[in-house]
């Protein structure tokens, strides 16, 4: 595998730091501990409905802000993943059987929280013949039935070991946004996403557009894993070739010492330059900040995404 790390001379702070040493966390990456009443109310609703959220399982730094506003990303199909990505803090192992009542509980929580927009994600379920596609579809339909005005964004696994037709099951349920993250540049896949395939994930998103050109597609990557700028720009070009509408770029944060190390902390100025480049390449919507995550400000971003399409079509 070719070395994609940015040369130390381009980043002086790395010149005398061993690769396995954690760089000092800068001020722009620090967040406040969650203590608000809104946070507690959201947590209680999640607990009462026996739901798992990626906000907690993945240790999202924005959990305090999002939950205080009643926003949460529901994680369906359990909390044990069949993959072992080196960036992710979700447990790897043999998952439990699917819970047939989970779609209804997700819908109940969405209604109780009064969500205008909900994000539904999942662990990878390579143990299931359809990768959980039908469970996604059932959850989408349950939310639509209980909260018909709520817009739905899904963040799916790659369905790598499934028949190609399973994707049709999810698309036919008509989510408003179909998100699947590429996570990193292709050269880092063997060490960051060893169980995934870059071009399979890219093709998955392209196929969604082919099935339903009106459906918004979205994908994201992390930076600070060891990629260089040119490889990030190439990922943008690849995404646009697949007609992806919305790009997110955020700083990778190492969950534990056992996970992939942080290569460096990308500055806010660099994130801004990525945002500028992405808009220049034709994305309808871009979120690129140190604290950006796939579902961070997802509701507001969806409204902007829809407005951007209407403007592009001359309808606004």
VEXLUMVO-13664 format. One record per residue (C-alpha): y, x, z; residue in three letters. Coordinates in nm, 2 decimals, always signed. Each point is the difference from the previous one (the first is absolute). Layout:
N
+--------+--------+--------+------+
|      y |      x |      z | resn |
+--------+--------+--------+------+
|      Y |      X |      Z |  ALA |
...
+--------+--------+--------+------+
END
This chain:
316
+--------+--------+--------+------+
|      y |      x |      z | resn |
+--------+--------+--------+------+
|  +0.00 |  +0.00 |  +0.00 |  UNK |
|  +0.34 |  +0.14 |  -0.10 |  UNK |
|  +0.25 |  +0.06 |  +0.28 |  UNK |
|  +0.27 |  -0.27 |  +0.01 |  UNK |
|  +0.19 |  +0.14 |  +0.30 |  UNK |
|  +0.37 |  +0.06 |  -0.03 |  UNK |
|  +0.07 |  +0.37 |  +0.01 |  UNK |
|  +0.13 |  +0.12 |  +0.33 |  UNK |
|  +0.30 |  +0.16 |  -0.15 |  UNK |
|  +0.12 |  -0.35 |  -0.11 |  UNK |
|  -0.03 |  -0.12 |  +0.36 |  UNK |
|  +0.10 |  +0.29 |  +0.24 |  UNK |
|  -0.12 |  -0.19 |  +0.30 |  UNK |
|  -0.36 |  +0.05 |  -0.12 |  UNK |
|  +0.03 |  +0.37 |  -0.08 |  UNK |
|  -0.13 |  +0.12 |  +0.34 |  UNK |
|  -0.21 |  -0.30 |  +0.11 |  UNK |
|  -0.38 |  +0.00 |  -0.03 |  UNK |
|  -0.13 |  -0.29 |  -0.21 |  UNK |
|  -0.18 |  -0.16 |  +0.29 |  UNK |
|  +0.30 |  +0.00 |  +0.23 |  UNK |
|  +0.18 |  -0.33 |  +0.04 |  UNK |
|  +0.37 |  +0.03 |  -0.10 |  UNK |
|  +0.25 |  -0.12 |  +0.25 |  UNK |
|  +0.07 |  -0.37 |  -0.04 |  UNK |
|  +0.37 |  -0.05 |  -0.12 |  UNK |
|  +0.24 |  -0.24 |  +0.15 |  UNK |
|  -0.01 |  -0.24 |  -0.30 |  UNK |
|  -0.37 |  -0.08 |  +0.06 |  UNK |
|  +0.02 |  -0.10 |  +0.36 |  UNK |
|  -0.02 |  -0.37 |  +0.10 |  UNK |
|  +0.05 |  -0.20 |  +0.32 |  UNK |
|  -0.30 |  -0.12 |  +0.21 |  UNK |
|  -0.07 |  -0.37 |  -0.05 |  UNK |
|  +0.12 |  -0.20 |  +0.30 |  UNK |
|  +0.18 |  -0.31 |  -0.13 |  UNK |
|  -0.09 |  -0.36 |  +0.08 |  UNK |
|  -0.06 |  -0.07 |  -0.37 |  UNK |
|  -0.25 |  +0.29 |  -0.01 |  UNK |
|  -0.18 |  -0.15 |  +0.30 |  UNK |
|  -0.01 |  -0.35 |  -0.16 |  UNK |
|  -0.14 |  +0.13 |  -0.33 |  UNK |
|  -0.26 |  +0.20 |  +0.19 |  UNK |
|  -0.10 |  -0.30 |  +0.20 |  UNK |
|  -0.05 |  -0.21 |  -0.32 |  UNK |
|  -0.22 |  +0.27 |  -0.15 |  UNK |
|  -0.21 |  +0.02 |  +0.32 |  UNK |
|  -0.03 |  -0.38 |  +0.03 |  UNK |
|  -0.14 |  -0.02 |  -0.35 |  UNK |
|  -0.22 |  +0.30 |  +0.04 |  UNK |
|  +0.16 |  +0.17 |  -0.29 |  UNK |
|  +0.02 |  +0.37 |  -0.09 |  UNK |
|  +0.32 |  +0.15 |  -0.15 |  UNK |
|  +0.03 |  +0.32 |  -0.19 |  UNK |
|  +0.33 |  +0.05 |  +0.19 |  UNK |
|  -0.20 |  +0.09 |  +0.31 |  UNK |
|  -0.32 |  +0.14 |  -0.16 |  UNK |
|  +0.19 |  +0.24 |  -0.22 |  UNK |
|  +0.26 |  +0.09 |  +0.26 |  UNK |
|  +0.29 |  -0.11 |  -0.21 |  UNK |
|  +0.33 |  +0.14 |  +0.13 |  UNK |
|  +0.19 |  -0.32 |  -0.09 |  UNK |
|  -0.22 |  -0.24 |  +0.21 |  UNK |
|  +0.28 |  -0.05 |  +0.26 |  UNK |
|  +0.26 |  -0.10 |  -0.25 |  UNK |
|  -0.23 |  -0.22 |  -0.21 |  UNK |
|  -0.17 |  -0.18 |  +0.28 |  UNK |
|  +0.33 |  -0.06 |  +0.18 |  UNK |
|  +0.10 |  -0.20 |  -0.32 |  UNK |
|  -0.33 |  -0.18 |  -0.01 |  UNK |
|  -0.14 |  +0.20 |  -0.29 |  UNK |
|  -0.35 |  +0.13 |  +0.00 |  UNK |
|  -0.26 |  +0.12 |  -0.26 |  UNK |
|  -0.33 |  -0.17 |  +0.05 |  UNK |
|  -0.31 |  +0.21 |  -0.04 |  UNK |
|  -0.30 |  -0.20 |  -0.09 |  UNK |
|  -0.38 |  +0.08 |  -0.02 |  UNK |
|  -0.01 |  +0.18 |  +0.33 |  UNK |
|  +0.14 |  +0.33 |  +0.13 |  UNK |
|  -0.28 |  +0.24 |  -0.12 |  UNK |
|  +0.04 |  +0.16 |  -0.34 |  UNK |
|  -0.28 |  +0.13 |  -0.22 |  UNK |
|  +0.22 |  +0.28 |  -0.13 |  UNK |
|  +0.12 |  +0.32 |  +0.18 |  UNK |
|  +0.34 |  +0.08 |  -0.14 |  UNK |
|  +0.15 |  +0.30 |  +0.18 |  UNK |
|  +0.34 |  -0.16 |  +0.04 |  UNK |
|  -0.11 |  -0.32 |  +0.15 |  UNK |
|  -0.05 |  -0.09 |  +0.37 |  UNK |
|  -0.22 |  -0.30 |  -0.05 |  UNK |
|  -0.36 |  +0.04 |  +0.13 |  UNK |
|  -0.27 |  +0.09 |  -0.25 |  UNK |
|  -0.35 |  -0.13 |  +0.04 |  UNK |
|  -0.23 |  -0.30 |  -0.06 |  UNK |
|  +0.21 |  -0.32 |  +0.01 |  UNK |
|  -0.10 |  -0.33 |  +0.15 |  UNK |
|  -0.09 |  -0.31 |  -0.21 |  UNK |
|  +0.29 |  -0.19 |  -0.14 |  UNK |
|  +0.15 |  -0.27 |  +0.22 |  UNK |
|  +0.01 |  -0.33 |  -0.20 |  UNK |
|  +0.27 |  -0.14 |  +0.23 |  UNK |
|  +0.24 |  +0.29 |  -0.04 |  UNK |
|  +0.19 |  -0.15 |  -0.30 |  UNK |
|  +0.08 |  -0.30 |  +0.20 |  UNK |
|  +0.12 |  +0.20 |  +0.30 |  UNK |
|  +0.22 |  +0.21 |  -0.23 |  UNK |
|  +0.15 |  -0.32 |  -0.14 |  UNK |
|  +0.06 |  -0.13 |  +0.36 |  UNK |
|  +0.18 |  +0.32 |  +0.10 |  UNK |
|  +0.22 |  -0.01 |  -0.32 |  UNK |
|  +0.10 |  -0.35 |  +0.09 |  UNK |
|  +0.07 |  +0.07 |  +0.36 |  UNK |
|  +0.21 |  +0.30 |  -0.09 |  UNK |
|  +0.19 |  -0.20 |  -0.25 |  UNK |
|  -0.03 |  +0.27 |  -0.27 |  UNK |
|  +0.18 |  -0.03 |  -0.33 |  UNK |
|  -0.21 |  +0.29 |  -0.13 |  UNK |
|  -0.33 |  +0.14 |  +0.13 |  UNK |
|  -0.18 |  +0.32 |  -0.09 |  UNK |
|  -0.38 |  -0.01 |  +0.02 |  UNK |
|  -0.20 |  +0.32 |  -0.02 |  UNK |
|  -0.35 |  +0.12 |  +0.09 |  UNK |
|  -0.23 |  +0.28 |  +0.07 |  UNK |
|  -0.23 |  +0.13 |  -0.28 |  UNK |
|  -0.33 |  -0.20 |  +0.00 |  UNK |
|  -0.23 |  +0.20 |  -0.23 |  UNK |
|  -0.29 |  -0.17 |  +0.18 |  UNK |
|  +0.09 |  -0.33 |  -0.17 |  UNK |
|  -0.11 |  -0.07 |  -0.35 |  UNK |
|  +0.34 |  -0.14 |  -0.09 |  UNK |
|  +0.20 |  +0.24 |  +0.23 |  UNK |
|  +0.14 |  -0.30 |  +0.18 |  UNK |
|  +0.17 |  -0.16 |  -0.31 |  UNK |
|  -0.11 |  -0.35 |  +0.09 |  UNK |
|  +0.11 |  +0.04 |  +0.36 |  UNK |
|  +0.35 |  +0.10 |  -0.13 |  UNK |
|  +0.00 |  -0.30 |  -0.23 |  UNK |
|  -0.10 |  -0.24 |  +0.29 |  UNK |
|  +0.28 |  +0.15 |  +0.22 |  UNK |
|  +0.26 |  -0.05 |  -0.27 |  UNK |
|  -0.11 |  -0.36 |  -0.05 |  UNK |
|  +0.00 |  -0.07 |  +0.37 |  UNK |
|  +0.36 |  +0.13 |  +0.04 |  UNK |
|  +0.11 |  -0.20 |  -0.31 |  UNK |
|  -0.14 |  -0.31 |  +0.15 |  UNK |
|  +0.15 |  +0.04 |  +0.35 |  UNK |
|  +0.33 |  +0.16 |  -0.10 |  UNK |
|  +0.07 |  -0.10 |  -0.37 |  UNK |
|  +0.35 |  +0.16 |  -0.01 |  UNK |
|  -0.12 |  +0.34 |  +0.13 |  UNK |
|  -0.02 |  +0.27 |  -0.26 |  UNK |
|  -0.31 |  +0.21 |  +0.02 |  UNK |
|  -0.03 |  +0.37 |  -0.06 |  UNK |
|  -0.35 |  +0.16 |  +0.01 |  UNK |
|  -0.07 |  +0.37 |  +0.04 |  UNK |
|  -0.36 |  +0.05 |  -0.12 |  UNK |
|  -0.26 |  +0.27 |  +0.00 |  UNK |
|  -0.11 |  +0.14 |  -0.34 |  UNK |
|  -0.33 |  -0.20 |  -0.04 |  UNK |
|  -0.14 |  +0.33 |  -0.14 |  UNK |
|  -0.37 |  -0.08 |  +0.05 |  UNK |
|  +0.02 |  -0.36 |  -0.13 |  UNK |
|  -0.04 |  -0.18 |  -0.33 |  UNK |
|  +0.33 |  +0.00 |  -0.19 |  UNK |
|  +0.00 |  -0.38 |  +0.01 |  UNK |
|  +0.07 |  -0.02 |  +0.37 |  UNK |
|  +0.37 |  +0.08 |  -0.06 |  UNK |
|  +0.02 |  -0.34 |  -0.19 |  UNK |
|  -0.09 |  -0.18 |  +0.33 |  UNK |
|  +0.30 |  +0.15 |  +0.18 |  UNK |
|  +0.25 |  -0.05 |  -0.29 |  UNK |
|  -0.12 |  -0.36 |  -0.05 |  UNK |
|  +0.11 |  -0.08 |  +0.36 |  UNK |
|  +0.36 |  +0.07 |  -0.12 |  UNK |
|  +0.16 |  +0.24 |  +0.26 |  UNK |
|  +0.36 |  +0.05 |  -0.07 |  UNK |
|  -0.03 |  +0.38 |  +0.02 |  UNK |
|  -0.31 |  +0.21 |  -0.06 |  UNK |
|  +0.03 |  +0.34 |  +0.17 |  UNK |
|  -0.24 |  +0.28 |  -0.01 |  UNK |
|  +0.12 |  +0.34 |  +0.12 |  UNK |
|  -0.08 |  +0.32 |  -0.20 |  UNK |
|  +0.10 |  +0.18 |  +0.33 |  UNK |
|  +0.04 |  +0.35 |  -0.14 |  UNK |
|  +0.01 |  +0.21 |  -0.32 |  UNK |
|  -0.33 |  +0.04 |  -0.19 |  UNK |
|  -0.04 |  +0.37 |  +0.08 |  UNK |
|  -0.02 |  -0.08 |  +0.37 |  UNK |
|  -0.26 |  -0.28 |  -0.03 |  UNK |
|  -0.31 |  +0.23 |  +0.08 |  UNK |
|  +0.15 |  +0.08 |  +0.34 |  UNK |
|  +0.21 |  -0.30 |  +0.08 |  UNK |
|  -0.20 |  -0.29 |  -0.16 |  UNK |
|  -0.35 |  +0.14 |  -0.06 |  UNK |
|  -0.16 |  -0.34 |  -0.04 |  UNK |
|  +0.25 |  -0.12 |  -0.26 |  UNK |
|  +0.09 |  +0.07 |  -0.36 |  UNK |
|  +0.36 |  +0.03 |  -0.12 |  UNK |
|  -0.04 |  -0.14 |  -0.34 |  UNK |
|  -0.23 |  -0.29 |  +0.12 |  UNK |
|  +0.28 |  -0.11 |  +0.24 |  UNK |
|  +0.26 |  +0.03 |  -0.28 |  UNK |
|  -0.22 |  -0.20 |  -0.24 |  UNK |
|  -0.05 |  -0.27 |  +0.27 |  UNK |
|  +0.37 |  -0.07 |  +0.01 |  UNK |
|  +0.03 |  +0.01 |  -0.38 |  UNK |
|  -0.28 |  -0.26 |  -0.02 |  UNK |
|  +0.18 |  -0.23 |  +0.24 |  UNK |
|  +0.29 |  -0.01 |  -0.25 |  UNK |
|  -0.23 |  -0.06 |  -0.29 |  UNK |
|  -0.15 |  -0.30 |  +0.18 |  UNK |
|  +0.33 |  -0.14 |  +0.11 |  UNK |
|  +0.32 |  +0.16 |  -0.14 |  UNK |
|  +0.21 |  -0.22 |  +0.23 |  UNK |
|  -0.15 |  +0.15 |  +0.32 |  UNK |
|  +0.20 |  +0.27 |  +0.17 |  UNK |
|  -0.18 |  +0.33 |  +0.05 |  UNK |
|  +0.08 |  +0.26 |  +0.26 |  UNK |
|  -0.13 |  +0.34 |  +0.10 |  UNK |
|  +0.10 |  +0.28 |  +0.24 |  UNK |
|  -0.04 |  +0.36 |  +0.08 |  UNK |
|  +0.06 |  +0.22 |  +0.30 |  UNK |
|  +0.18 |  +0.34 |  -0.03 |  UNK |
|  -0.03 |  +0.30 |  +0.23 |  UNK |
|  -0.37 |  +0.04 |  -0.07 |  UNK |
|  +0.04 |  +0.31 |  -0.21 |  UNK |
|  +0.11 |  -0.15 |  -0.33 |  UNK |
|  +0.28 |  +0.15 |  -0.22 |  UNK |
|  +0.29 |  -0.19 |  -0.15 |  UNK |
|  -0.13 |  +0.01 |  -0.36 |  UNK |
|  -0.33 |  -0.16 |  +0.11 |  UNK |
|  +0.19 |  -0.28 |  +0.17 |  UNK |
|  +0.20 |  -0.06 |  -0.32 |  UNK |
|  -0.33 |  -0.01 |  -0.20 |  UNK |
|  -0.14 |  -0.26 |  +0.23 |  UNK |
|  +0.31 |  -0.21 |  -0.07 |  UNK |
|  -0.06 |  +0.03 |  -0.37 |  UNK |
|  -0.37 |  -0.09 |  +0.04 |  UNK |
|  +0.10 |  -0.31 |  +0.20 |  UNK |
|  +0.25 |  -0.11 |  -0.26 |  UNK |
|  -0.26 |  +0.04 |  -0.27 |  UNK |
|  -0.21 |  -0.25 |  +0.20 |  UNK |
|  +0.31 |  -0.23 |  +0.01 |  UNK |
|  +0.03 |  +0.02 |  +0.38 |  UNK |
|  +0.32 |  -0.18 |  +0.12 |  UNK |
|  +0.06 |  +0.13 |  +0.35 |  UNK |
|  -0.03 |  +0.36 |  +0.14 |  UNK |
|  +0.00 |  +0.10 |  +0.37 |  UNK |
|  +0.03 |  +0.36 |  +0.11 |  UNK |
|  -0.02 |  +0.10 |  +0.37 |  UNK |
|  -0.05 |  +0.30 |  +0.22 |  UNK |
|  -0.36 |  +0.08 |  +0.11 |  UNK |
|  -0.04 |  +0.02 |  +0.37 |  UNK |
|  -0.31 |  +0.16 |  +0.15 |  UNK |
|  -0.18 |  -0.24 |  +0.23 |  UNK |
|  -0.20 |  +0.25 |  +0.19 |  UNK |
|  -0.07 |  +0.38 |  -0.01 |  UNK |
|  -0.33 |  -0.08 |  -0.18 |  UNK |
|  +0.18 |  -0.16 |  -0.30 |  UNK |
|  +0.16 |  +0.17 |  -0.30 |  UNK |
|  +0.29 |  +0.21 |  +0.11 |  UNK |
|  +0.36 |  -0.07 |  -0.08 |  UNK |
|  +0.11 |  +0.25 |  -0.26 |  UNK |
|  +0.37 |  -0.06 |  +0.05 |  UNK |
|  +0.25 |  -0.28 |  +0.09 |  UNK |
|  +0.18 |  -0.11 |  -0.32 |  UNK |
|  +0.37 |  -0.04 |  +0.05 |  UNK |
|  +0.19 |  -0.33 |  -0.04 |  UNK |
|  +0.18 |  +0.16 |  -0.29 |  UNK |
|  -0.32 |  +0.08 |  -0.18 |  UNK |
|  -0.12 |  -0.36 |  +0.05 |  UNK |
|  +0.33 |  -0.12 |  -0.15 |  UNK |
|  -0.06 |  +0.22 |  -0.31 |  UNK |
|  -0.35 |  -0.15 |  -0.04 |  UNK |
|  +0.15 |  -0.35 |  +0.02 |  UNK |
|  +0.25 |  +0.09 |  -0.27 |  UNK |
|  -0.27 |  +0.15 |  -0.22 |  UNK |
|  -0.23 |  -0.30 |  +0.04 |  UNK |
|  +0.27 |  -0.25 |  -0.09 |  UNK |
|  +0.08 |  +0.21 |  -0.30 |  UNK |
|  -0.37 |  -0.03 |  -0.11 |  UNK |
|  +0.02 |  -0.38 |  +0.00 |  UNK |
|  -0.14 |  -0.12 |  +0.34 |  UNK |
|  +0.15 |  -0.34 |  +0.09 |  UNK |
|  +0.00 |  +0.09 |  +0.37 |  UNK |
|  -0.02 |  +0.33 |  +0.19 |  UNK |
|  -0.02 |  +0.07 |  +0.37 |  UNK |
|  +0.01 |  +0.37 |  +0.08 |  UNK |
|  +0.10 |  +0.11 |  +0.35 |  UNK |
|  -0.17 |  +0.20 |  +0.27 |  UNK |
|  -0.11 |  -0.31 |  +0.19 |  UNK |
|  -0.10 |  -0.21 |  -0.31 |  UNK |
|  -0.35 |  -0.15 |  +0.02 |  UNK |
|  -0.17 |  -0.24 |  -0.24 |  UNK |
|  +0.10 |  -0.31 |  +0.20 |  UNK |
|  +0.32 |  +0.12 |  +0.16 |  UNK |
|  +0.27 |  -0.26 |  -0.08 |  UNK |
|  -0.24 |  -0.16 |  -0.24 |  UNK |
|  +0.16 |  -0.34 |  +0.01 |  UNK |
|  +0.35 |  +0.12 |  -0.07 |  UNK |
|  -0.14 |  +0.23 |  -0.27 |  UNK |
|  -0.19 |  -0.28 |  -0.17 |  UNK |
|  +0.32 |  -0.20 |  -0.02 |  UNK |
|  +0.17 |  +0.29 |  -0.17 |  UNK |
|  -0.30 |  +0.06 |  -0.22 |  UNK |
|  +0.01 |  -0.36 |  -0.13 |  UNK |
|  +0.38 |  +0.02 |  -0.05 |  UNK |
|  -0.04 |  +0.32 |  -0.20 |  UNK |
|  -0.25 |  -0.16 |  -0.23 |  UNK |
|  +0.23 |  -0.30 |  -0.06 |  UNK |
|  +0.29 |  +0.23 |  -0.07 |  UNK |
|  -0.22 |  +0.20 |  -0.25 |  UNK |
|  -0.10 |  -0.32 |  -0.17 |  UNK |
|  +0.36 |  -0.12 |  -0.01 |  UNK |
|  -0.06 |  -0.29 |  +0.24 |  UNK |
|  +0.24 |  +0.11 |  +0.27 |  UNK |
+--------+--------+--------+------+
END
